[in-house]
């Protein structure tokens, strides 16, 4: 009986401490999302570029999207980056990677006086027969007004 109790207690401690560790990674849990924050003129100097189309998605002819949510601090650091929705794990990874690689450090400090949470949606699509990805109605859907297109090419 004592051994069973010890194992259950140890398991409970591990579960509780695991949960505590996970929640402590989020620095700004109650910050509301500001839609299309990066569309404001104060961010015009930020060099943003599309995510690299994941090689595995190109090989499998996959199109899709990923929306990431993140906090921008007054020091231009990116915190609390979370995938809100994604149609594929490869798109999730590419979206998270590119947001952290935008040229945040080249912006003047205090573009924002307090941390701000926003979202960016990445659409991964193939240009088709004289149509750009931005003009094609996608078969997939991720939330977000701030959209960046990562275009792929089908090789035949």
KELO-164567 format. One record per residue (C-alpha): residue in three letters; x, y negated, z; residue number from 1. Coordinates in Angstrom, 1 decimal. Each point is the difference from the previous one (the first is absolute). Layout:
ATOM ALA X Y Z NUM
...
END
This chain:
ATOM UNK 0.0 0.0 0.0 1
ATOM UNK 2.9 -2.4 0.8 2
ATOM UNK 1.7 0.7 -3.3 3
ATOM UNK -3.3 -0.7 -1.9 4
ATOM UNK -0.5 -3.2 1.9 5
ATOM UNK 3.6 -1.1 -0.7 6
ATOM UNK -0.3 0.6 -3.8 7
ATOM UNK -3.3 -1.8 -0.1 8
ATOM UNK 1.5 -2.9 2.0 9
ATOM UNK 3.0 -0.2 -2.2 10
ATOM UNK -2.1 0.1 -3.2 11
ATOM UNK -2.2 -2.8 1.4 12
ATOM UNK 3.1 -2.1 0.8 13
ATOM UNK 1.3 0.5 -3.5 14
ATOM UNK -3.3 -0.9 -1.6 15
ATOM UNK -0.4 -3.1 2.2 16
ATOM UNK 3.5 -1.2 -0.6 17
ATOM UNK -0.3 0.7 -3.7 18
ATOM UNK -3.1 -2.2 -0.2 19
ATOM UNK 1.7 -2.8 1.9 20
ATOM UNK 3.0 0.0 -2.3 21
ATOM UNK -2.2 -0.2 -3.1 22
ATOM UNK -2.0 -3.0 1.3 23
ATOM UNK 3.1 -1.9 1.1 24
ATOM UNK 1.2 -0.1 -3.6 25
ATOM UNK -2.8 -2.4 -0.9 26
ATOM UNK 1.1 -3.5 1.3 27
ATOM UNK -3.2 -1.9 -1.1 28
ATOM UNK -2.9 2.4 0.4 29
ATOM UNK -2.7 -2.7 0.4 30
ATOM UNK 1.1 -2.4 -2.7 31
ATOM UNK -2.8 -0.4 -2.6 32
ATOM UNK 0.8 0.5 -3.7 33
ATOM UNK 0.1 -3.1 -2.1 34
ATOM UNK -1.1 0.9 -3.6 35
ATOM UNK 2.3 -1.1 -2.8 36
ATOM UNK 2.4 -1.8 2.4 37
ATOM UNK 2.8 0.2 -2.6 38
ATOM UNK -2.2 -1.8 -2.5 39
ATOM UNK 0.4 -3.2 2.0 40
ATOM UNK 2.4 -2.6 -1.4 41
ATOM UNK 2.3 0.2 3.0 42
ATOM UNK 1.1 3.4 -1.1 43
ATOM UNK 0.7 -1.0 -3.7 44
ATOM UNK 3.8 0.2 0.5 45
ATOM UNK -0.2 3.7 1.1 46
ATOM UNK 1.5 2.2 -2.7 47
ATOM UNK -2.4 3.0 -0.3 48
ATOM UNK 0.4 2.8 -2.5 49
ATOM UNK -2.0 3.1 -0.8 50
ATOM UNK 0.6 3.3 1.7 51
ATOM UNK 2.0 2.5 -1.9 52
ATOM UNK -2.3 2.5 -1.6 53
ATOM UNK 0.7 3.3 1.8 54
ATOM UNK 1.8 2.5 -2.2 55
ATOM UNK -2.2 2.9 1.1 56
ATOM UNK -3.2 -2.0 -0.8 57
ATOM UNK 1.4 -0.7 -3.5 58
ATOM UNK 0.8 3.6 -0.6 59
ATOM UNK -3.5 1.0 1.1 60
ATOM UNK -1.6 -2.9 -2.0 61
ATOM UNK -1.6 -1.3 3.2 62
ATOM UNK -1.5 -3.4 0.4 63
ATOM UNK -1.2 -1.4 3.3 64
ATOM UNK 0.4 -2.6 2.6 65
ATOM UNK 1.2 -0.7 3.5 66
ATOM UNK -0.9 -2.9 2.3 67
ATOM UNK 2.4 -0.9 2.8 68
ATOM UNK -0.7 -2.3 2.9 69
ATOM UNK 2.9 -1.8 1.7 70
ATOM UNK 0.9 -2.9 2.4 71
ATOM UNK 2.3 -2.9 -1.1 72
ATOM UNK 1.7 -1.7 2.9 73
ATOM UNK 1.2 -3.6 0.1 74
ATOM UNK 3.5 1.4 -0.4 75
ATOM UNK -1.1 1.6 -3.3 76
ATOM UNK 0.2 3.5 1.4 77
ATOM UNK -2.5 2.7 -1.0 78
ATOM UNK -1.5 1.9 2.8 79
ATOM UNK -2.8 2.6 0.5 80
ATOM UNK -0.1 1.2 -3.6 81
ATOM UNK -2.8 2.5 -0.4 82
ATOM UNK -1.6 1.7 -3.0 83
ATOM UNK -3.7 -0.9 0.1 84
ATOM UNK -1.0 2.2 -3.0 85
ATOM UNK 1.9 1.9 -2.6 86
ATOM UNK -0.9 2.5 -2.8 87
ATOM UNK 3.4 1.7 0.3 88
ATOM UNK 2.8 0.3 2.5 89
ATOM UNK 2.5 -1.0 -2.6 90
ATOM UNK -1.8 -3.3 -0.6 91
ATOM UNK -0.2 -0.6 3.8 92
ATOM UNK 3.8 0.3 0.3 93
ATOM UNK 0.7 -2.2 -3.0 94
ATOM UNK -2.3 -2.7 1.3 95
ATOM UNK 1.4 -0.1 3.5 96
ATOM UNK 3.6 0.0 -1.4 97
ATOM UNK -0.5 -2.9 -2.4 98
ATOM UNK -1.7 -2.3 2.6 99
ATOM UNK 3.0 0.3 2.3 100
ATOM UNK 2.3 -0.7 -3.0 101
ATOM UNK -1.6 -3.2 -1.1 102
ATOM UNK 2.3 -3.0 0.5 103
ATOM UNK -1.3 -1.0 3.4 104
ATOM UNK 3.4 -1.2 1.2 105
ATOM UNK 0.2 -2.6 -2.8 106
ATOM UNK -3.0 -1.8 1.3 107
ATOM UNK 0.3 -3.0 2.4 108
ATOM UNK -0.6 1.0 3.6 109
ATOM UNK -3.4 -0.9 1.4 110
ATOM UNK -2.0 0.2 -3.2 111
ATOM UNK -2.6 1.2 2.5 112
ATOM UNK 0.0 -1.4 3.5 113
ATOM UNK -1.4 3.3 1.5 114
ATOM UNK -0.1 3.6 -1.2 115
ATOM UNK -2.5 0.7 -2.7 116
ATOM UNK -1.4 3.3 -1.1 117
ATOM UNK -0.9 0.6 -3.7 118
ATOM UNK -0.4 2.7 -2.6 119
ATOM UNK 1.3 0.6 -3.5 120
ATOM UNK -1.4 2.5 -2.4 121
ATOM UNK 2.2 1.8 -2.5 122
ATOM UNK -1.6 1.5 -3.1 123
ATOM UNK 2.1 2.6 -1.8 124
ATOM UNK -1.2 0.4 -3.5 125
ATOM UNK 1.0 0.7 -3.6 126
ATOM UNK -0.5 -2.7 -2.7 127
ATOM UNK -2.2 1.6 -2.7 128
ATOM UNK -0.5 -0.9 -3.6 129
ATOM UNK 0.5 -3.8 0.1 130
ATOM UNK -1.7 -0.3 3.4 131
ATOM UNK 1.8 -1.2 3.1 132
ATOM UNK -0.6 1.7 3.3 133
ATOM UNK -1.5 -3.2 1.3 134
ATOM UNK -2.8 0.1 -2.6 135
ATOM UNK -0.9 3.7 0.4 136
ATOM UNK -2.6 1.0 2.5 137
ATOM UNK 1.7 2.6 2.2 138
ATOM UNK -1.5 3.3 1.0 139
ATOM UNK 1.5 -0.4 3.5 140
ATOM UNK -0.7 -2.6 2.7 141
ATOM UNK 2.1 -1.6 2.8 142
ATOM UNK -1.0 -3.1 1.9 143
ATOM UNK 1.8 -3.4 -0.4 144
ATOM UNK -0.1 -3.3 -1.9 145
ATOM UNK 3.8 -0.3 -0.3 146
ATOM UNK 0.7 2.4 -2.8 147
ATOM UNK 3.4 1.0 -1.5 148
ATOM UNK 0.1 2.2 -3.0 149
ATOM UNK 2.6 2.7 -0.4 150
ATOM UNK -0.1 1.0 -3.7 151
ATOM UNK 1.1 3.3 -1.3 152
ATOM UNK 0.5 1.3 -3.5 153
ATOM UNK -1.1 3.3 -1.3 154
ATOM UNK 2.7 1.7 -2.0 155
ATOM UNK -1.2 2.4 -2.6 156
END
